[in-house]
């Protein structure tokens, strides 16, 4: 989330560390009307995901002054990508949805999994002010 990225950039400035911003994408397998599996347009989907991340990062341009930011776009599960990155991280920062009353819905499935399985500190940032 944008709030999580902004929080991470402010924290990185205080700690004088770099930030990895990770964006994942996945292709849901589909079958055409003839029953033939559709081949995912991997290159196009990767390019589209990069554009999406670039657009988000433009919104935090002022917040990233002097901070080394590594923008990472990868195919797969957000949970897997974040847990993999957490192995070498001091901290993982994730956003939360906050749309419900149950813990799983309140945090969101990605945030919940990261909180329970990351080998480092985890910060969950609300999108609300």
PyMOL commands that set and color helices and strands:
alter all, ss='L'
color gray80, all
select helices_A, chain A and resi 2-15+42-59+61-64+78-86+103-107+109-117
alter helices_A, ss='H'
color red, helices_A
select strands_A, chain A and resi 19-25+69-75+91-96+121-126
alter strands_A, ss='S'
color yellow, strands_A
deselect
rebuild
show_as cartoon
